[in-house]
Amino acid sequence: MSQSNDVNAIGMILGRVNQLGAATEKLFSRLYRGLMRRSQIESEREARQRRRAELLEKIEQAKRVTEQNSLLKTQLQQREHDVERLQGILGNITEGIIMQDMQGRVEYMNRAAKELIGNQKNFWQSELARLFETAKTANSYNSNSELTPLTNIERIQIGNRILGAHLAAVSNSRGERIGTMIVLRDVTRDSLADRLKDQFVTAISHELKTPMTVIKGMSEVLKNQPEDQPANRRLLETLSRNVDILDRMVVELLDVSEMGAGSFDVRRIELDLEELLWRVVKGAEPEISKNRLDVMVMMREANALTIKGDDERLRWALGHLLQNSIHYTEPGGHIVLRVALDDNPQYIRVDFMDNGVGIAEKDLPHIFERFYRGDPRNAQGKLVDPRGLGQGLFIARTVAEAHGGYLGVLHSKVGEGTTFTLVLPRAD
């Protein structure tokens, strides 16, 4: 009995031990799970902290990149503004600017340069291209300066223009050469003035030489005649005629000087233009006959051809226009003077038409300039070089404008002839 009770007691003790073991196992299991969960939470917290730190670093980097981008954008905008301002300045200056890189490519050409040379094709076909090629390999430039002159100003003809070209080497801030710049200026008028000055000196020398030679010769003859012998009337007439030629030349030069100074004035009396024109034609008959020219005068509305003006100055202008046709028309040629009311009936129109050598395109812009003579040639290519000072068309236009009219070239073609049109206001 007691043995049975002992067994039961041991069984109860073992059961409690088992319960205690199970409870302990559950406790340790819970503790383990708690520890594991805490470790996982700590890992997750550390991971979150790392991610946060990385995110904060990325945000800081993004801020720095944004600031740098903003700075670069500001600098770029400032650069674009500076470039636009520079292009605006270069685009509006009267000098032509052409920039070429070290490989020979034209990188920039402002508006003035395009107007002066036309286009890049004209550039490459002109002497400018050779200058650029020569300057491209030049080593004589100052690395401490952004611009170093490479040549003196050279004169180059492109079409009807004469350009002054000045080349300079372009360097960057580090002193490295990055290209070549050329500055162009239209010096056509300067060159023309030099040429006209030389032509004028030559022409006036020739014009003065003939009458002066005659006057000197006649004076010597008269001086050597016996005192008791009457003077030879023919010699005196020749002497007087050549003195008149000199006097007329001096008066014309004085009038031309007044025209250039803007002080030229005309009288205004009522004149019959038909009568005035016939007097001019009659006065030119010796030259017309000498050159075997056929001159025809055509009048319409003759009764309405009355003007108010300066008789002497108008004969002077009309005479120069007729002389121009005579001088530049080959022997056997035709000249037609056509006079009629203009499309505007308040004006009278006089056309001087000839089938002479015509006017070259390069000369047309300058024919009304004082002392300009051009380079007219006949069908055989021979230079037509009549005597004179080259002031005829300048005088004729100035006289026309002084009377409230105008003078222009209606038509001209080399080898076919020219038509000048003179328009004058009718008398009220």
Protein Blocks (a to p, Z undefined) as FASTA:
>chain_A
ZZmmmmmmmmmmmmmmmmmmmmmmmmmmmmmmmmmmmmmmmmmmmmmmmmmmmmmmmmmm
mmmmmmmmmmmmmmmmmmmmmmmmmmmmmmmpmbdcddddfkopafbdcfklmmmnopam
lmmmmmklmmmmmmmmpcbbcfkbfbdcfbdcddddehjbccdddddddddfkopafbdc
dddddfklmmmmmmmmmmmmmmmmmmmmmmmmmmmmmmmmmmmpcfklccdfklmmmmmm
mmmmmmmmmmmmmmmmmmmnopaccddddddfklmmmmmmmmmmmmmmmnopacddddeh
kllmccdddfklmmmmmmmmmmmmmmmpcehiacdddddddfblkbccdddddfbebpaf
klmmmmmpghiabjadcfkopacddedehlmmmmmmmmmmmnopacddfbdcehiapcdd
ddddddZZ
